[in-house]
Amino acid sequence: MAAVIHIIKPQRASVFGEYAEMQLLPYLESHMMDGTTRVDAIWDTYTETSLKSQTRIKRGGTASRKTRVSDKIPIPKGAQWQFFLNDSQNKDELFQFISLELQRLTVNSQYHLLTTKADIVLSNKPTDLSDLSPCQQEEADTRMMLHLRHAADQGHTKAYLRTVDSDVVVLATHFSHVLGLSELWIGFGSGKKYKDIPIHHISEMLGLQRCQALPFFHAFTGCDVVSSMMGIGKKTAWNAWVNFPEATTTFTAITQDPASLTLDSLLMRRLERLTVLMYSKNCAAQSVNEARKLMFTQGLKSLDSIPPTQNALFQHVKRALHTAGFVWKQSLSRITEIPNPSDWGWEWNARTNQWVPYWTDLPDVSKACSLLLRCGCVVACKGNCNCHRAGLHCSPLCKCEGGCTNNDSEM
């Protein structure tokens, strides 16, 4: 529903009390088929210690001000709507208000409406909600899977999800084999990029083993919470997976037993080999440290284009495993047990009150080996320039030979 809120901007509604009735509910009902008997409206919850806080700030920036949400309060319009949604507290208050409105507006409807409100679930008809509420899951991505299973257990055989998040596509594909639905569709994207995805067909083509391995692959190569490796896209990573079939069992094994991950384990060695193939399909190195040496000394890659060190990769794997092996793995559970992120590649930044990646135990190469850095800039070094990004002056090794404007400033 958070995606729907961004899609359906308040145009006709003048106050918050009109928004659900005049715009949101008609939108939901426009997506119903003739045989639709149940609608689940799933909302995100926002906690101060969420791992997604950094991602949300990057997506929306910061709010200009906080706004109370109630029936008669004027609703922000135009650019003010986006400013309003940039604040997590605003969104949390809005989502809970709309949940109550949707429940009230659909009491006499023929279909069954379930809508989440923080950790509980509201229903427009009397029903047993003990399998859904209260729920400890933070993200709508995972909570949608729980509601899908509940619907399947209640006898529904076909379902449609609406999202703009690729994480939902991955989770739906992963769980499709255990949900018991004959058809599962996802309406993905918006505007001209909208498409209907038949998840049941995709999961059948991938097969059970790859569907089981998919969540870790997605987290390992970059998702909402975990960063991707520089210069490595999903297609490149997928091709490396295809060329290294041992990765399938590795992804599944590490997700089922996260404690099996150690720096010198077979699982880690396989992930190192996969990472090497992601950066160079022709490199014979088995470890990332060996590959880094070969690629750099032979002049094949710059420092920014070689694999991460083993220590940095290990922390990255732990972050991916925290998401895939704990958060996503418990998508079908109402009560979850998520370990402390500080044990899985994250550290708490007391200055910003956010979790930030713990990148590596090793010092930054740009500081430890600054003489290895060089850039191809000619006049003004900035932005993606290696030297400027590392906070260093250009040297005679650079294309500008140290004579560009980057050396005019103090570092």
DRENSE-895412 format. One record per residue (C-alpha): residue number from 1; residue in one letter; x, y, z. Coordinates in steps of 0.5 Angstrom, whole numbers, plus 500, padded with zeros to 3 digits. Example, Ala and Ser with C-alpha at 12.3 -4.5 7.8 and 13.67 -1.06 7.14 Angstrom:
DRENSE-895412
+-----+--------+-----+-----+-----+
: num : residu :   x :   y :   z :
+-----+--------+-----+-----+-----+
:   1 :      a : 525 : 491 : 516 :
:   2 :      s : 527 : 498 : 514 :
+-----+--------+-----+-----+-----+
This chain:
DRENSE-895412
+-----+--------+-----+-----+-----+
: num : residu :   x :   y :   z :
+-----+--------+-----+-----+-----+
:   1 :      m : 500 : 500 : 500 :
:   2 :      a : 506 : 505 : 501 :
:   3 :      a : 507 : 504 : 493 :
:   4 :      v : 500 : 506 : 492 :
:   5 :      i : 500 : 512 : 496 :
:   6 :      h : 506 : 515 : 492 :
:   7 :      i : 502 : 513 : 486 :
:   8 :      i : 495 : 516 : 488 :
:   9 :      k : 497 : 523 : 489 :
:  10 :      p : 491 : 527 : 493 :
:  11 :      q : 488 : 531 : 487 :
:  12 :      r : 480 : 531 : 488 :
:  13 :      a : 481 : 530 : 496 :
:  14 :      s : 482 : 537 : 500 :
:  15 :      v : 482 : 534 : 507 :
:  16 :      f : 485 : 527 : 509 :
:  17 :      g : 478 : 524 : 511 :
:  18 :      e : 476 : 525 : 504 :
:  19 :      y : 483 : 521 : 501 :
:  20 :      a : 481 : 514 : 503 :
:  21 :      e : 474 : 515 : 500 :
:  22 :      m : 475 : 519 : 494 :
:  23 :      q : 481 : 516 : 491 :
:  24 :      l : 484 : 510 : 495 :
:  25 :      l : 478 : 506 : 495 :
:  26 :      p : 476 : 507 : 488 :
:  27 :      y : 483 : 505 : 486 :
:  28 :      l : 483 : 498 : 490 :
:  29 :      e : 476 : 497 : 487 :
:  30 :      s : 479 : 498 : 480 :
:  31 :      h : 484 : 493 : 481 :
:  32 :      m : 479 : 487 : 483 :
:  33 :      m : 477 : 482 : 478 :
:  34 :      d : 469 : 479 : 478 :
:  35 :      g : 471 : 474 : 482 :
:  36 :      t : 475 : 478 : 487 :
:  37 :      t : 473 : 476 : 494 :
:  38 :      r : 478 : 478 : 499 :
:  39 :      v : 483 : 485 : 499 :
:  40 :      d : 489 : 485 : 504 :
:  41 :      a : 492 : 492 : 505 :
:  42 :      i : 499 : 491 : 507 :
:  43 :      w : 503 : 497 : 510 :
:  44 :      d : 510 : 498 : 512 :
:  45 :      t : 511 : 500 : 519 :
:  46 :      y : 517 : 505 : 521 :
:  47 :      t : 522 : 504 : 527 :
:  48 :      e : 527 : 508 : 529 :
:  49 :      t : 533 : 503 : 529 :
:  50 :      s : 531 : 500 : 522 :
:  51 :      l : 536 : 498 : 517 :
:  52 :      k : 532 : 501 : 512 :
:  53 :      s : 532 : 508 : 515 :
:  54 :      q : 538 : 510 : 510 :
:  55 :      t : 535 : 507 : 504 :
:  56 :      r : 529 : 511 : 506 :
:  57 :      i : 533 : 517 : 507 :
:  58 :      k : 536 : 516 : 500 :
:  59 :      r : 530 : 515 : 497 :
:  60 :      g : 526 : 521 : 500 :
:  61 :      g : 530 : 526 : 503 :
:  62 :      t : 528 : 529 : 509 :
:  63 :      a : 521 : 532 : 511 :
:  64 :      s : 520 : 540 : 511 :
:  65 :      r : 515 : 539 : 517 :
:  66 :      k : 511 : 534 : 521 :
:  67 :      t : 503 : 534 : 519 :
:  68 :      r : 498 : 532 : 524 :
:  69 :      v : 493 : 527 : 520 :
:  70 :      s : 486 : 527 : 522 :
:  71 :      d : 479 : 528 : 518 :
:  72 :      k : 479 : 535 : 517 :
:  73 :      i : 486 : 537 : 517 :
:  74 :      p : 488 : 540 : 509 :
:  75 :      i : 492 : 535 : 505 :
:  76 :      p : 498 : 537 : 502 :
:  77 :      k : 498 : 538 : 495 :
:  78 :      g : 503 : 538 : 489 :
:  79 :      a : 510 : 538 : 492 :
:  80 :      q : 508 : 539 : 499 :
:  81 :      w : 505 : 532 : 498 :
:  82 :      q : 512 : 529 : 497 :
:  83 :      f : 515 : 533 : 503 :
:  84 :      f : 510 : 530 : 507 :
:  85 :      l : 511 : 523 : 505 :
:  86 :      n : 519 : 524 : 506 :
:  87 :      d : 518 : 524 : 514 :
:  88 :      s : 517 : 517 : 517 :
:  89 :      q : 513 : 519 : 522 :
:  90 :      n : 508 : 523 : 518 :
:  91 :      k : 507 : 516 : 514 :
:  92 :      d : 506 : 512 : 520 :
:  93 :      e : 501 : 516 : 522 :
:  94 :      l : 498 : 517 : 515 :
:  95 :      f : 498 : 509 : 514 :
:  96 :      q : 494 : 508 : 521 :
:  97 :      f : 489 : 513 : 519 :
:  98 :      i : 488 : 510 : 512 :
:  99 :      s : 487 : 503 : 515 :
: 100 :      l : 482 : 505 : 520 :
: 101 :      e : 478 : 509 : 514 :
: 102 :      l : 478 : 503 : 509 :
: 103 :      q : 475 : 498 : 515 :
: 104 :      r : 470 : 503 : 516 :
: 105 :      l : 468 : 505 : 509 :
: 106 :      t : 468 : 497 : 507 :
: 107 :      v : 464 : 495 : 512 :
: 108 :      n : 458 : 493 : 508 :
: 109 :      s : 462 : 491 : 502 :
: 110 :      q : 461 : 484 : 499 :
: 111 :      y : 469 : 483 : 499 :
: 112 :      h : 473 : 481 : 505 :
: 113 :      l : 478 : 487 : 507 :
: 114 :      l : 484 : 486 : 511 :
: 115 :      t : 488 : 492 : 513 :
: 116 :      t : 494 : 492 : 517 :
: 117 :      k : 495 : 498 : 523 :
: 118 :      a : 502 : 497 : 526 :
: 119 :      d : 503 : 490 : 529 :
: 120 :      i : 495 : 489 : 528 :
: 121 :      v : 490 : 487 : 523 :
: 122 :      l : 483 : 490 : 522 :
: 123 :      s : 478 : 487 : 518 :
: 124 :      n : 471 : 489 : 516 :
: 125 :      k : 468 : 483 : 517 :
: 126 :      p : 468 : 478 : 523 :
: 127 :      t : 474 : 473 : 523 :
: 128 :      d : 479 : 470 : 526 :
: 129 :      l : 485 : 474 : 526 :
: 130 :      s : 490 : 470 : 530 :
: 131 :      d : 494 : 467 : 525 :
: 132 :      l : 496 : 474 : 523 :
: 133 :      s : 495 : 479 : 529 :
: 134 :      p : 499 : 481 : 532 :
: 135 :      c : 505 : 481 : 528 :
: 136 :      q : 512 : 483 : 529 :
: 137 :      q : 514 : 484 : 522 :
: 138 :      e : 517 : 491 : 520 :
: 139 :      e : 516 : 491 : 512 :
: 140 :      a : 510 : 490 : 508 :
: 141 :      d : 515 : 486 : 503 :
: 142 :      t : 515 : 480 : 508 :
: 143 :      r : 508 : 481 : 511 :
: 144 :      m : 505 : 480 : 504 :
: 145 :      m : 507 : 473 : 504 :
: 146 :      l : 504 : 472 : 511 :
: 147 :      h : 498 : 474 : 508 :
: 148 :      l : 498 : 470 : 502 :
: 149 :      r : 499 : 464 : 506 :
: 150 :      h : 493 : 466 : 510 :
: 151 :      a : 489 : 467 : 504 :
: 152 :      a : 491 : 460 : 501 :
: 153 :      d : 490 : 457 : 508 :
: 154 :      q : 483 : 460 : 507 :
: 155 :      g : 481 : 456 : 501 :
: 156 :      h : 484 : 462 : 496 :
: 157 :      t : 487 : 459 : 490 :
: 158 :      k : 489 : 465 : 486 :
: 159 :      a : 492 : 471 : 488 :
: 160 :      y : 495 : 478 : 485 :
: 161 :      l : 500 : 483 : 489 :
: 162 :      r : 501 : 490 : 487 :
: 163 :      t : 508 : 492 : 488 :
: 164 :      v : 514 : 497 : 485 :
: 165 :      d : 519 : 493 : 489 :
: 166 :      s : 523 : 487 : 486 :
: 167 :      d : 524 : 484 : 493 :
: 168 :      v : 517 : 482 : 493 :
: 169 :      v : 518 : 479 : 486 :
: 170 :      v : 524 : 475 : 489 :
: 171 :      l : 520 : 473 : 496 :
: 172 :      a : 514 : 471 : 492 :
: 173 :      t : 518 : 467 : 487 :
: 174 :      h : 521 : 463 : 493 :
: 175 :      f : 515 : 462 : 497 :
: 176 :      s : 511 : 460 : 491 :
: 177 :      h : 512 : 453 : 492 :
: 178 :      v : 510 : 452 : 499 :
: 179 :      l : 504 : 457 : 498 :
: 180 :      g : 499 : 452 : 495 :
: 181 :      l : 496 : 457 : 490 :
: 182 :      s : 495 : 455 : 483 :
: 183 :      e : 496 : 462 : 480 :
: 184 :      l : 500 : 468 : 483 :
: 185 :      w : 501 : 474 : 479 :
: 186 :      i : 504 : 481 : 481 :
: 187 :      g : 503 : 487 : 478 :
: 188 :      f : 510 : 491 : 478 :
: 189 :      g : 512 : 498 : 476 :
: 190 :      s : 508 : 504 : 475 :
: 191 :      g : 506 : 508 : 468 :
: 192 :      k : 509 : 505 : 462 :
: 193 :      k : 513 : 501 : 466 :
: 194 :      y : 508 : 497 : 469 :
: 195 :      k : 507 : 489 : 467 :
: 196 :      d : 504 : 483 : 470 :
: 197 :      i : 508 : 478 : 472 :
: 198 :      p : 506 : 470 : 472 :
: 199 :      i : 510 : 468 : 478 :
: 200 :      h : 507 : 461 : 478 :
: 201 :      h : 510 : 460 : 471 :
: 202 :      i : 517 : 463 : 473 :
: 203 :      s : 518 : 459 : 479 :
: 204 :      e : 516 : 453 : 475 :
: 205 :      m : 521 : 455 : 470 :
: 206 :      l : 527 : 456 : 475 :
: 207 :      g : 525 : 450 : 479 :
: 208 :      l : 525 : 448 : 486 :
: 209 :      q : 532 : 449 : 488 :
: 210 :      r : 533 : 455 : 484 :
: 211 :      c : 527 : 458 : 488 :
: 212 :      q : 530 : 456 : 494 :
: 213 :      a : 537 : 459 : 493 :
: 214 :      l : 534 : 466 : 490 :
: 215 :      p : 533 : 470 : 496 :
: 216 :      f : 540 : 470 : 498 :
: 217 :      f : 543 : 471 : 491 :
: 218 :      h : 538 : 477 : 491 :
: 219 :      a : 541 : 480 : 498 :
: 220 :      f : 548 : 478 : 496 :
: 221 :      t : 548 : 482 : 489 :
: 222 :      g : 544 : 488 : 492 :
: 223 :      c : 537 : 489 : 495 :
: 224 :      d : 533 : 495 : 499 :
: 225 :      v : 538 : 494 : 505 :
: 226 :      v : 544 : 491 : 502 :
: 227 :      s : 549 : 495 : 498 :
: 228 :      s : 551 : 492 : 491 :
: 229 :      m : 558 : 491 : 489 :
: 230 :      m : 561 : 497 : 485 :
: 231 :      g : 560 : 496 : 477 :
: 232 :      i : 556 : 489 : 478 :
: 233 :      g : 549 : 489 : 476 :
: 234 :      k : 544 : 483 : 477 :
: 235 :      k : 545 : 480 : 470 :
: 236 :      t : 552 : 480 : 470 :
: 237 :      a : 551 : 476 : 477 :
: 238 :      w : 546 : 472 : 474 :
: 239 :      n : 551 : 470 : 469 :
: 240 :      a : 556 : 468 : 474 :
: 241 :      w : 551 : 464 : 478 :
: 242 :      v : 549 : 460 : 471 :
: 243 :      n : 557 : 459 : 470 :
: 244 :      f : 558 : 456 : 477 :
: 245 :      p : 552 : 451 : 479 :
: 246 :      e : 555 : 450 : 486 :
: 247 :      a : 553 : 457 : 488 :
: 248 :      t : 546 : 454 : 488 :
: 249 :      t : 547 : 449 : 494 :
: 250 :      t : 551 : 454 : 497 :
: 251 :      f : 546 : 459 : 497 :
: 252 :      t : 541 : 454 : 500 :
: 253 :      a : 545 : 452 : 505 :
: 254 :      i : 548 : 458 : 508 :
: 255 :      t : 541 : 461 : 508 :
: 256 :      q : 538 : 455 : 512 :
: 257 :      d : 544 : 455 : 517 :
: 258 :      p : 547 : 462 : 518 :
: 259 :      a : 552 : 460 : 523 :
: 260 :      s : 555 : 455 : 518 :
: 261 :      l : 559 : 461 : 515 :
: 262 :      t : 566 : 462 : 517 :
: 263 :      l : 572 : 466 : 514 :
: 264 :      d : 575 : 459 : 512 :
: 265 :      s : 569 : 455 : 511 :
: 266 :      l : 567 : 452 : 504 :
: 267 :      l : 561 : 456 : 503 :
: 268 :      m : 565 : 462 : 504 :
: 269 :      r : 571 : 459 : 499 :
: 270 :      r : 565 : 458 : 494 :
: 271 :      l : 562 : 465 : 495 :
: 272 :      e : 569 : 468 : 493 :
: 273 :      r : 570 : 464 : 487 :
: 274 :      l : 563 : 466 : 485 :
: 275 :      t : 565 : 474 : 486 :
: 276 :      v : 571 : 473 : 482 :
: 277 :      l : 567 : 470 : 476 :
: 278 :      m : 562 : 476 : 477 :
: 279 :      y : 568 : 481 : 476 :
: 280 :      s : 572 : 477 : 470 :
: 281 :      k : 569 : 470 : 467 :
: 282 :      n : 576 : 468 : 465 :
: 283 :      c : 580 : 469 : 471 :
: 284 :      a : 582 : 462 : 474 :
: 285 :      a : 583 : 465 : 481 :
: 286 :      q : 579 : 461 : 487 :
: 287 :      s : 580 : 467 : 492 :
: 288 :      v : 578 : 474 : 491 :
: 289 :      n : 585 : 476 : 494 :
: 290 :      e : 589 : 473 : 489 :
: 291 :      a : 584 : 475 : 484 :
: 292 :      r : 585 : 482 : 486 :
: 293 :      k : 593 : 481 : 485 :
: 294 :      l : 592 : 479 : 478 :
: 295 :      m : 587 : 484 : 476 :
: 296 :      f : 591 : 490 : 478 :
: 297 :      t : 598 : 488 : 477 :
: 298 :      q : 597 : 485 : 470 :
: 299 :      g : 593 : 492 : 469 :
: 300 :      l : 587 : 489 : 467 :
: 301 :      k : 583 : 493 : 472 :
: 302 :      s : 583 : 499 : 476 :
: 303 :      l : 582 : 499 : 484 :
: 304 :      d : 575 : 501 : 483 :
: 305 :      s : 574 : 495 : 478 :
: 306 :      i : 577 : 489 : 482 :
: 307 :      p : 573 : 485 : 487 :
: 308 :      p : 573 : 487 : 494 :
: 309 :      t : 578 : 484 : 499 :
: 310 :      q : 576 : 477 : 503 :
: 311 :      n : 575 : 481 : 509 :
: 312 :      a : 570 : 486 : 506 :
: 313 :      l : 567 : 481 : 502 :
: 314 :      f : 566 : 477 : 509 :
: 315 :      q : 562 : 483 : 512 :
: 316 :      h : 558 : 484 : 506 :
: 317 :      v : 556 : 476 : 506 :
: 318 :      k : 554 : 477 : 513 :
: 319 :      r : 549 : 483 : 511 :
: 320 :      a : 546 : 479 : 506 :
: 321 :      l : 545 : 473 : 510 :
: 322 :      h : 542 : 477 : 516 :
: 323 :      t : 537 : 479 : 511 :
: 324 :      a : 536 : 473 : 507 :
: 325 :      g : 537 : 468 : 513 :
: 326 :      f : 533 : 471 : 518 :
: 327 :      v : 528 : 477 : 516 :
: 328 :      w : 526 : 474 : 509 :
: 329 :      k : 527 : 467 : 512 :
: 330 :      q : 521 : 468 : 517 :
: 331 :      s : 516 : 471 : 512 :
: 332 :      l : 511 : 466 : 514 :
: 333 :      s : 512 : 467 : 521 :
: 334 :      r : 508 : 472 : 525 :
: 335 :      i : 513 : 472 : 531 :
: 336 :      t : 520 : 473 : 529 :
: 337 :      e : 527 : 472 : 532 :
: 338 :      i : 532 : 477 : 528 :
: 339 :      p : 539 : 477 : 531 :
: 340 :      n : 543 : 484 : 533 :
: 341 :      p : 545 : 487 : 526 :
: 342 :      s : 552 : 488 : 530 :
: 343 :      d : 553 : 481 : 529 :
: 344 :      w : 552 : 481 : 522 :
: 345 :      g : 556 : 486 : 518 :
: 346 :      w : 553 : 493 : 521 :
: 347 :      e : 555 : 498 : 526 :
: 348 :      w : 551 : 503 : 530 :
: 349 :      n : 552 : 510 : 528 :
: 350 :      a : 551 : 514 : 535 :
: 351 :      r : 552 : 521 : 531 :
: 352 :      t : 546 : 519 : 526 :
: 353 :      n : 542 : 514 : 530 :
: 354 :      q : 543 : 509 : 524 :
: 355 :      w : 545 : 502 : 523 :
: 356 :      v : 551 : 503 : 518 :
: 357 :      p : 555 : 498 : 514 :
: 358 :      y : 561 : 495 : 518 :
: 359 :      w : 565 : 495 : 511 :
: 360 :      t : 572 : 491 : 513 :
: 361 :      d : 577 : 490 : 519 :
: 362 :      l : 582 : 492 : 514 :
: 363 :      p : 584 : 500 : 513 :
: 364 :      d : 582 : 503 : 507 :
: 365 :      v : 587 : 502 : 501 :
: 366 :      s : 586 : 509 : 499 :
: 367 :      k : 589 : 511 : 505 :
: 368 :      a : 594 : 505 : 506 :
: 369 :      c : 597 : 505 : 499 :
: 370 :      s : 595 : 512 : 496 :
: 371 :      l : 601 : 511 : 491 :
: 372 :      l : 597 : 506 : 488 :
: 373 :      l : 591 : 511 : 486 :
: 374 :      r : 591 : 515 : 479 :
: 375 :      c : 586 : 518 : 475 :
: 376 :      g : 584 : 519 : 468 :
: 377 :      c : 582 : 526 : 469 :
: 378 :      v : 585 : 532 : 465 :
: 379 :      v : 583 : 539 : 468 :
: 380 :      a : 578 : 538 : 474 :
: 381 :      c : 578 : 532 : 478 :
: 382 :      k : 571 : 531 : 482 :
: 383 :      g : 565 : 526 : 482 :
: 384 :      n : 568 : 519 : 480 :
: 385 :      c : 575 : 521 : 480 :
: 386 :      n : 579 : 516 : 484 :
: 387 :      c : 584 : 522 : 487 :
: 388 :      h : 578 : 527 : 489 :
: 389 :      r : 574 : 521 : 492 :
: 390 :      a : 579 : 519 : 496 :
: 391 :      g : 581 : 526 : 499 :
: 392 :      l : 588 : 526 : 495 :
: 393 :      h : 591 : 530 : 491 :
: 394 :      c : 593 : 528 : 484 :
: 395 :      s : 600 : 525 : 482 :
: 396 :      p : 605 : 525 : 476 :
: 397 :      l : 601 : 518 : 475 :
: 398 :      c : 595 : 521 : 473 :
: 399 :      k : 593 : 523 : 466 :
: 400 :      c : 593 : 531 : 469 :
: 401 :      e : 600 : 529 : 471 :
: 402 :      g : 598 : 533 : 478 :
: 403 :      g : 597 : 539 : 474 :
: 404 :      c : 589 : 540 : 475 :
: 405 :      t : 585 : 544 : 479 :
: 406 :      n : 584 : 538 : 484 :
: 407 :      n : 591 : 540 : 487 :
: 408 :      d : 589 : 547 : 488 :
: 409 :      s : 585 : 546 : 494 :
: 410 :      e : 586 : 543 : 501 :
: 411 :      m : 585 : 536 : 503 :
+-----+--------+-----+-----+-----+
